[in-house]
């Protein structure tokens, strides 16, 4: 009878509350009440960082543990998550797996723990539920384990449904964004072609036109036409679904040609451009147009980041024969990327440049690299610059690369 009551109460929560945070908080409060526990917590699994973090923590000291993250296998909760099984610890002082840092941070004394994994379809790990310390001083028993399993099943359903909803909304939004950009960019591209033609004709005659202000004004016009051109190319590259047109190129020559448009700008900034090409990297198959966009988008960010006078950008290649791949690294000595931004920089519309940025450049980079069956990684330390590394198969068409 008790099992049925628990299932019914949790089901009412799920059907009547539309906020996942509020729902999970109520579920955990109910867990604490039903099992007569002093505290309860729910940890969710972050698949990117591969850690558990506290989503809900009830009890007087609950808020103080929310900054703690656990690796799989770390502590009782981490072990429960890694092994995907119920763990009932009657005396934490006798269990080597117990993670005491949470107690130190919260000034709470954990005597016993009952941890139950949250799993979704096909055994996908979602997180862990915990209840701590029976109020009457006894240990959690088999009946408590059954009740927690029921609660965990309902909580898993709520979490997975919420995650699927968020993902579907994101996909629908991105599909709409792609279609809108594709529609707009073709129209604007026609206007841009006219502007570019006009720029070319005026360039032929402006050299003979005298006047400092005229030359400055013309420089501003050209600069903004180039910005519009870059924006349209990014919009088209992001929204286009065409297959890459692969062709053989000598990678070192291709990279030098791609960034040569910055030669004059680098001189004006008194910045240094270094090359470190692996002699074992020769020809590679790429879509030249798409990969040129990748290199320029990353290089332009590096150029904007480096300081005047002491700026330095380094382009390296490395052969990876064991994987039939090679890598390209573009490194700068700018201020670096804040740690909180590293996970977001490839998200569409994410930018730290304010009105000067569109949030399209690096999203386009990732899309094109993925179309080449490649990967892109970024490493950065504040004050130490940033390094973007692209890893590409030597021949993406025949599938001989080994990831």
N, C-alpha and C positions, 0 to 999 in steps of 0.2 A: 504493500500500500504506500509506503514511504517513497519508493522509487517512482511510482506513478505521480504522486504529488509533486515531487521535484521536477519531473519531466514536464508536467502541466504548467507549473509556475514559470519555468524557463521559457517554454514555448509561448506563453503570454507575453513575456518581455520581447521576444524576437518579433512577434507579429504586431506589436503596438508601438515600438520605439524606432525612430528612423535615424538616430545618431549612433554610430558604432561605438564611439567613446563612452557615451552615456549607457548604452546597452551593456558593454563589457564591465563597466563599473558596477552596474546593478547585479550582473551575474556573479561577480566576485564578492559583493556584499552578501548576496544570497548564499554563496558557497561558505563563507565565513559563519553565517548564521546557522545553516543547516548542519554543518559539521562541528559547531560549537568551538570554533577556532579563534585565536587571538588576532590573527592577521591572515590575509590572503593576497596573492599577486598573480598577475598574468603577464607573461613575457612573450613577445612576438619575435619571429625569426626574420632577420634582414638577410635576404639571399645574396645581395651584392657584397655586403661586408662580412657575411657569414658569422654573424653574432646574434645573440639574444639581447633584447633590451626590454626594460620594464614599461609596459603600456599602461598597466593599472597596478597600483599597490595600495591596499587598504590597511587600516590600523593607524594608530597615533603617529607612528614614525614612517609611514609609507612613502611620503613625498621625498624623503631624503635618499632613497635608493634609486630614483628614476634616472640618474646620470650613469649608473653602473651598466656595463655591457659584459656579457659572458660569451666566451668561445664555446663551440661544441666540445663537450667532454669536460668543461670547467665547472666545478661545483656540482651540487645535486641536480639543479635545473639543467645545466649543460650536459650532464651524463644522461639524464632523462630524455633530452632532445636527441642526443647522438644515437642512443640505443632504442629510442622510440618505445619505451616501456615504463610502466608505473614503478616508481621507487618510493618505498615507505621506510623512512629512517626514524627509528624510535628514540635514539639518543645521538644527537649530532656530535657530542664530545667524543664519541667512540668511532666516528666515521671520518676517514682521511679525505673523503671527497668533499666534505663540507667547506664552503667558501665563506670564511669568516669576515671578509672585508665589508660585506653588506651590513653585518651586525655592528661593526666598528663605526661605520658611517652613520647608521641610524640610532645607535645606542639601544638597540633592541636585542634581547637575548633569545636566540632560537634554540629550542630544546628538541623539538621533533618536527619533521617535514613529511608531507605527503605530496609528491609531484606526479603529475599526469601529463603525458604529451598531447598536444593538439595536432591532429593530422587531417589532411583533406583527401581528395580523391587520389587514388593510386599511391596512397601512403605519403603524400607530399607533406613535409614538415611545415607547420604554421607557427608553433610556439609551445609553451608549457604553462600549465596551471599549478599553483602551489597553495597549500594551506599550512599554517604554522601554529604549533602549540595548542593542544586541547586545553580549554579553560579549566577543566576539572582535574588537570594534571595527568590524565591517562594518555595512552598512545592511540594513534589512528589504527583502526582495525580493518578487517576484510570488508565489512559492511560500508565503511567510509570509502574504501577504494572503489566499490561498485557505484556509490553515489557520485563520486568525483568523475568516474568514467562517463556517467550519464551527462553530467554538467559539461564535461570536456567535449563530448560529442555535439552538444547543442552550440557551445561556444565556437567550435571549429566550423560548424555550418554558417554561423553569423559572420565569422572572419573571412571565410573563403568567398561567400556571396558578396561581401563588401569589396574584396579585392578584385573579383571578376567584374563587378559593376564599374569600379574605378578604371580598370583596364579597358573595358568596352567603351566607356565614355571618352577615354583618352584616344583610342583608336578612331572612334567616330569623329572626334574633333580634328584629329590630324588628317583624316581623309578629306574632311570639308576644307581644311586649310589648304591642302594640296590642290584640290580642284579649283579653289578660288584663286590661288596664286598662279596656276597654269593659265586660267582664263584671263586674268589681268595682265600677266607678264607678256603674253603674245601681243596684246594691244599696245602696251607701252613700248615693246620692242620695235614696233613699226615707227613710233614717234622717235625713238632713240636712233634708229637708222638715219632718219632725216637730220637729226641733230649732229650725229657723227659726220655725216657728209658735209654739213655746213662748217663744222670745226676744221675739217681737212682743207676746204676751199679758203677759209679765212686765214688759216695758218700760212698758206702760200703768200698772202698779201700783208699780213700783220708785221712781218719783219721790216718792211719799209715804212711803217707808220711810226711817227715820232710821238713822244709824250710818255712820261713815266706812269701817269694814271691810266692811260689807255692800256699799256702793257700789263699793269697790275690787275685791271678789271678783266682783261682777256684771260689772265692766269686763273682768276677765280671762276670764270665761266667754264674753262676747260676742266678744272678740278671737279666741279660739280657734275659736269657731263660724265666724267670718269666714275664718279660715285654712283650716279644713276645706272651706268653700264654695269658696274659690279653688282648692284642690287638686283638688276634684272637677270643677270647670269646666275646669281644664287637662287633666285626664285624659280627660274627654269630648271636648274639642276636639281633642286629639292623636289619639285612637283612632277618632273618628267619620269616616265616609266620605261624609257627606251633602253635597250641592251647596250652595254659598252662596245665600242668598235675597237678591238684590240689590234695593235700593231707593234712590231719589233722596234725598240729604240735602244741606243747606248745610254744607259742611265745617267752617267756623269755629264754627258753632253746635254741631255734633256734638262737636268736640274740647273745647269749654268744658264741655258737659254731661257728657262722659265723665270728666273729671278733677275735677268739682265735688265729688265724694265726699271729696277730699283737702283741701278748703277749711279745715276745722277743724284738721287735722293740720299743715298748713302754718303756720297761725297759732301753734300750740303750739311749733313749731320755729323760729318767727320767720324763716321762709324766704320768698323772693320768687318769685312766678310771673309770668313775662312772656309776652306774646303778640306775635308779629310775623306777621300774616296778609297774604298777597299779595291785594290787592283784585281781581286778575284770576282768582282761584280762587273760583268760586261753588259750584254744585252738582256733586256727584259720585255715582256709583252704587257702593254698598258693601253688604255684609252687616253691618248695624248691630251685631248681637249679637257676631259674630266680630271685627269691627274694634274694638269697644269693649274686648274682651278683649286685643287687641294693644296698644292705647294704655295700658290700665291696667297690663299686665304691664311694659311699658317704663317707665312713669311711676313705678310702685312701686319699681322698682330705682333710679331716679334719686332718689326721695325718701329711700330708705335710705342712699344714697351721700353726699348733701349734708351739710355741717356745720351744727350748730345756730348760729343767730344770723346767719351770713353765707351761708347756702345760697341757691342760685338755680337755678331750672329755667326753661328757655325753650322755647316751642313755636312753630315757624315753619312756614309753608306757602309753596310757590313754584309758580308756573304754568310748565308746560313745553309751550307750544302746538305747538312743532315736532314733538313726540312724542305729542301728545294725552294728556299725562300731567300729574300734579302730584306734589309731594313733601311729606312731613311730616317735620320734624326735631324730635326731643326731645333737648335738650342740658342737661347739668348741670355744676356746678362742683365735683364730688366729686373723689376721689383718682385717678380714671382707671382704666383696665384694663391690666394688665401685657401687654406685647407677646406673650408666650408663650401668653396665654389668648385673644387676639383670634380665632384660627382655631377655637377650641373652643366658644365661648360659645353657639352655636346647636345644639350636639350634645345629644341627649337624655341626661339624668342628669348632665350636667356642671354643677357648681356650685362656687362659692368661698365659700359661706355656711356650710359645715359642716352641722350638724344643722338649721339654720334654713332651708336651701334644699332644693328637691326636684329641681332640674335639669330641670324641665318647662316653666317659664315662657317662656323664649326659644325653645325647640324648638317650642312651640305658636305663638308669634309668627311664626316662619318658615313654618310650615305654613299658617297662615291667610293670610299675605301672598301665598304662592305660589298658593293657591286663588283669590286675587283677580287672578292674572296679574301680580303685582307683584314687586318686589325689596326687600331690606333690606340696608343696609350700616352698619357701625359704624366710627367713627374715634375714636382716643383716644391721649393722651400721658400718661404717669405724672405726676400732680400737676396736670394740666390739664383734668380732667373727661372726659366721654364724650359722643358725639353719635350717636344712632341715626336714620338717614334711611330712610324708607319711600317708595318710588316706586310710584304706582298709576296704572293707566289711568283716564281719566275715565269711560269706559263699558266695563267688562270683558266685557260680553255681545256687543257687536257687532264686536269685534276691530279697531277703528279706531286703536288705539295703535300707535306705531312704536317698536320697541325699539332 
